[in-house]
Amino acid sequence: ATTWLINELIELDARRLVRFIDQNSSDLIGLMGARSRFAPLHLSTMLVALSDSDNRDAAAAVPRFLKTVPEEYRAQLAEAGALRALTSQFASGDRRLAEEAVDVLMQYPAEYANDILGAQWEQLENEGLRNRVREHLGIEDQG
């Protein structure tokens, strides 16, 4: 239901949805407190739906949202699958989105983020970014 709703809202007015998410990210994150044990799952589903859409504005909202998550909630959100939303950022071919995805992943707990970085780093077109990820992961330079 969450994916359906996000997709419909993107169709109706993606920029308005993105503005709402940007302006209310702290309230959305606040849902992860004691109010709902399902909040991390629904927020993760929202982020994946945004990222998987063909709308560039919607996809760009994902790393911005994830950057605003306080450290105390990052593992909980990552465990619910939110970081999967960043895999679309790598596949987009947009260098800026890939860089933002790397920045976000490096801020999240390694046990969740490093699997994604490890699977994506060789596909990064920017050599400097690729080297940064390789160093973060502790991968020896084969060159």
C-alpha positions as CSV (number, residue, x, y, z in Angstrom):
1,A,0.0,0.0,0.0
2,T,2.9,2.4,0.8
3,T,4.5,1.8,-2.6
4,W,1.2,2.3,-4.4
5,L,0.5,5.6,-2.5
6,I,4.0,7.0,-3.2
7,N,3.7,6.1,-6.9
8,E,0.3,7.8,-7.2
9,L,1.5,10.9,-5.4
10,I,4.5,11.1,-7.8
11,E,2.1,10.9,-10.7
12,L,-0.1,13.6,-9.3
13,D,2.6,16.1,-8.4
14,A,6.1,14.8,-7.7
15,R,7.6,18.2,-6.9
16,R,4.9,18.8,-4.3
17,L,5.5,15.4,-2.7
18,V,9.3,16.0,-2.7
19,R,8.7,19.4,-1.1
20,F,6.5,17.8,1.6
21,I,9.2,15.1,2.3
22,D,12.0,17.7,2.5
23,Q,10.0,20.1,4.7
24,N,8.7,17.3,7.0
25,S,11.6,14.9,7.2
26,S,12.1,15.4,11.0
27,D,8.4,14.7,11.6
28,L,8.6,11.6,9.4
29,I,11.7,10.4,11.2
30,G,10.0,11.2,14.5
31,L,7.5,8.4,13.7
32,M,10.3,6.0,14.4
33,G,10.1,6.8,18.1
34,A,7.8,5.0,20.3
35,R,4.7,5.8,18.2
36,S,5.0,3.0,15.7
37,R,7.1,-0.2,15.4
38,F,6.2,-0.3,11.7
39,A,7.5,3.2,10.9
40,P,11.0,2.1,9.8
41,L,9.5,-0.4,7.3
42,H,7.0,2.1,5.9
43,L,9.7,4.8,5.6
44,S,12.0,2.3,3.9
45,T,9.3,1.4,1.5
46,M,8.6,5.1,0.8
47,L,12.3,5.6,0.0
48,V,12.6,2.6,-2.3
49,A,9.4,3.7,-4.2
50,L,10.8,7.2,-4.6
51,S,14.2,5.9,-5.8
52,D,12.7,3.4,-8.2
53,S,10.4,5.9,-9.8
54,D,11.5,7.5,-13.2
55,N,11.1,10.9,-11.6
56,R,14.5,12.5,-11.0
57,D,13.2,14.9,-8.3
58,A,11.8,11.9,-6.4
59,A,15.0,9.9,-6.7
60,A,17.1,12.9,-5.5
61,A,15.0,13.2,-2.4
62,V,16.2,9.8,-1.1
63,P,19.8,10.7,-0.1
64,R,18.6,14.1,1.2
65,F,16.1,12.3,3.5
66,L,18.6,9.7,4.6
67,K,21.2,12.4,5.5
68,T,18.7,13.9,8.0
69,V,18.2,10.7,10.0
70,P,19.8,11.1,13.4
71,E,22.4,8.5,14.2
72,E,20.3,6.9,16.8
73,Y,17.8,5.8,14.2
74,R,20.1,4.9,11.3
75,A,20.6,1.2,12.2
76,Q,16.9,0.7,12.7
77,L,16.1,2.3,9.3
78,A,18.9,0.4,7.6
79,E,17.8,-2.9,9.0
80,A,14.3,-2.2,7.6
81,G,15.8,-1.9,4.1
82,A,16.1,1.8,3.5
83,L,19.6,1.7,2.1
84,R,18.3,-0.5,-0.8
85,A,16.8,2.7,-2.1
86,L,20.4,3.9,-2.9
87,T,21.1,1.1,-5.3
88,S,19.0,2.8,-7.9
89,Q,21.1,5.9,-7.5
90,F,24.1,3.9,-8.7
91,A,22.2,2.5,-11.7
92,S,20.8,5.9,-12.7
93,G,24.0,6.9,-14.5
94,D,23.8,10.3,-12.7
95,R,27.2,11.1,-11.2
96,R,25.8,13.5,-8.6
97,L,23.2,10.9,-7.4
98,A,26.0,8.2,-7.2
99,E,28.2,10.6,-5.2
100,E,25.4,11.4,-2.8
101,A,24.6,7.7,-2.4
102,V,28.2,7.0,-1.4
103,D,28.2,9.9,1.0
104,V,25.1,8.6,2.7
105,L,26.3,5.0,2.8
106,M,29.5,6.0,4.5
107,Q,27.5,7.7,7.3
108,Y,25.4,4.5,8.1
109,P,26.5,1.5,10.1
110,A,29.0,-0.6,8.1
111,E,27.1,-3.9,8.6
112,Y,24.3,-2.5,6.4
113,A,26.1,0.0,4.1
114,N,29.2,-1.9,3.2
115,D,27.4,-4.7,1.4
116,I,25.9,-2.1,-1.0
117,L,29.1,-0.2,-1.4
118,G,31.0,-3.5,-2.1
119,A,28.5,-4.5,-4.7
120,Q,28.5,-1.1,-6.5
121,W,32.0,0.4,-6.2
122,E,33.5,-1.0,-9.4
123,Q,30.6,0.4,-11.4
124,L,31.3,4.0,-10.4
125,E,32.4,6.0,-13.3
126,N,34.3,8.6,-11.3
127,E,37.8,7.2,-10.4
128,G,38.2,9.5,-7.4
129,L,34.9,8.3,-6.0
130,R,35.7,4.7,-6.8
131,N,39.1,5.0,-5.0
132,R,37.4,6.7,-2.0
133,V,34.9,3.7,-1.7
134,R,37.7,1.2,-2.2
135,E,39.7,2.8,0.6
136,H,36.7,2.9,2.9
137,L,36.1,-0.8,2.3
138,G,39.8,-1.6,2.8
139,I,40.2,-3.1,-0.7
140,E,43.8,-3.2,-1.9
141,D,44.5,-1.4,-5.2
142,Q,45.1,-4.0,-7.8
143,G,46.5,-1.5,-10.3
